[in-house]
Amino acid sequence: MTDRLLNFIDGKWVEPYTNEWLDNINPANTDEVINQLPASSTDDVDRAVSAAVEAQKKWRKVPAPKRAEVVFEAHRLLRERTDEFAEALTREEGKVIAESRGEVQHSLDLLEFFSGEGRRLNGETIPSSTTGIFACTIKAPVGIAALITPWNFPVAIPIWKIAPAIIAGNAVVLKPAEQTPTTADLVTKLFEEAGLPAGVLNTVHGVGEKVGAHLVSHDDVNAISFTGSTEVGLHIYAEGAKGNKKVQCEMGGKNALVLLADGDVDGAVAATATGAFGATGQRCTATSRAIVHEDVYDEFVEKIVAAAEAAQPGDGFDPESTLGPSVDHRQFQQVLDYLDVAREEGVNFELPAGKFDDGPLARGYFLKPTVLTGVTPEMRVAKEEIFGPVLSVIKVSSIEEAIDVANNTEYGLSSAVWTRDVSRVFHWIDDIETGVVRINQPTLGGEVQAPFGGVKNTGVGEREKGKTAIQFFVEDKTVYINHAD
Ligand code: ADP
């Protein structure tokens, strides 16, 4: 029989009340059902939230440095399990094994960084204008946090939400993505085995519209941290507002890499290739647009096409593969639909694009790396998130035009400019509408100790990662003490 994953509620591994299950499919070979996950009901969510409410009463009294010791121990356990995590990730998400190992390393770095945050959970002292009054702030937990996570970084994202939430003294309910339940299961076990008391972390699997939606509207949930699509995130933001909950959403991106006439073409090409085709273009920080000055346009196009030709789609476990499949049928079809949009918009396909009609790659959701040229700023492929290995190249003739084109989207996560001119660098930093700004670098990712997040329809609420991550999960309490004789 196919293995079945379970929910984790109040420190126990339990079946869903529904006794209904969903298949977890291998995206590199859709004939393979890896395991099944609970199709939980709203009753399972209620049970998890009740457990969290009870557990948080004691957890918030544990000193913050002691709470962080659990995260420190989770770091030690993950280091012993890197292969297990990386292999589960490649099997269910599809990214190539080297990328999976990179995500596990990033997760180790996150746990290491957050482990120290328990000892740094300090407020501030404030000089009172009245004699005999001592004033300060303390960081109090928000209470119960709902963590709703996506499939594209299914180890790192749950970890970068769980760690600051529990260190701050909250109890949480994690609703992981349906496509990547095994990695969520492994992350949950990490914290269980690290000694987290029962009920502080609860994991409930299931369909977003049911389990996630119920969690978001639950009266006992005080904060919601979401990463996923803009459509769902904006809906969650509105739902959260109705209950006066704290909400943090990290949503879509349409990240641009700009190459100016004086920039390093080879460096920009390498950064674009890794940004556009790495992780199959399924990163929220993926490079989806290359905006290139006319003086270096032809050279850039020739070299990026060569880089795309060199990419090797294939099963993530094959060491020769550099490009895994789309995660599921919906995502695969979305990219194919955008290729139709591109055809209708009349752009040039520099290489044959689309799916594979025969051979082993036809058994999975594999796509050919795609370079579109002749793209103009108002086209849909220049403005909308595609989330696949598709790059739109747009020609410009000045930095002013490059900035206008780069900003011509509803999103604002990451961007990069390639130039050697310091005044252009500062012009770019000033005028670009993104939360992450990179100079002579790929648009990708970010370091664990630096804040991460976007503007416009990409993000709302405190930045994740870095020192700002804790701030979302606390309420500042201002205390005045009269110590006059
Ligand atoms: P993607 O398009 O990348 O799959 P989604 O935004 O659909 O991203 O999903 C991200 C997470 O949000 C997943 O865990 C999913 O189950 C959950 N989700 C989807 N719809 C809702 C909803 N209406 N309410 C709460 N959570 C949801």
Residues whose N, C-alpha, C, O or C-beta is under 5 A from the ligand:
A	BS01	ADP	I148 T149 P150 K175 P176 A177 E178 G206 V207 G208 E209 G212 A213 T227 G228 S229 V232
